[in-house]
Amino acid sequence: MKRKLDYRIPVIIILIIIFLIMFYVYLKSESEQNFDSSEYANDFASTDNETTQNTTSTTITANCEVQSNLSEKLEVHATYYLSESYIELNKVIKAGENILKYTNGKYLQAPYDCVITESNIPDVDEKCTNEHYIKIESINNLMVQFEVDETEISNVTLGQNAIIKLETFEDKSLQGNVINISNTASNGKFTVTVQFDNDGDIMLGMTANVTIIN
């Protein structure tokens, strides 16, 4: 009588071998992926470090004088006769206040908070003409102008933020913006204009320090 062969043992052995091969392939694949990820992380860190090292901050500072950013000549009414004048040069006049009075009872009033810096009007009871005017400057819309060397002008752009500090007020800082950069240089320097609003304490002619951070 022939003995029946048992195929279960060889089959189990083959399955074990296949499983071990698959497990080895899996481990190898995982090892390669981890190595690639490590290289990518190192490359990314290296790039990030290079970017950080290449990014520089440029600060431009200058001392300057506070000026009005809005000035105009008010025309007096031609053919009217001057009755009274309330003009005082460099004195603050609030919006709506009377500057002068005509003989017909009408007034010339300040269009906004300002100071009168120049006056050309007739004598009382004399006729006004087109040559007469009153020059005013706003005390709310302010600016500072300063020069920037040609080696640094590329770091200044329109709309860029600026910080204005007044020597009169040590703890006061105001925010402004670059509104103009001259198109031509004078002796290698460009004129930059920064505009800012008066907080109510600043007077024209005060000394300011402006800082632009790029």
Order of alpha helices (4+ residues) and beta strands (2+ residues): alpha-beta-beta-beta-beta-beta-beta-beta-beta-beta-beta-beta-beta-beta-beta
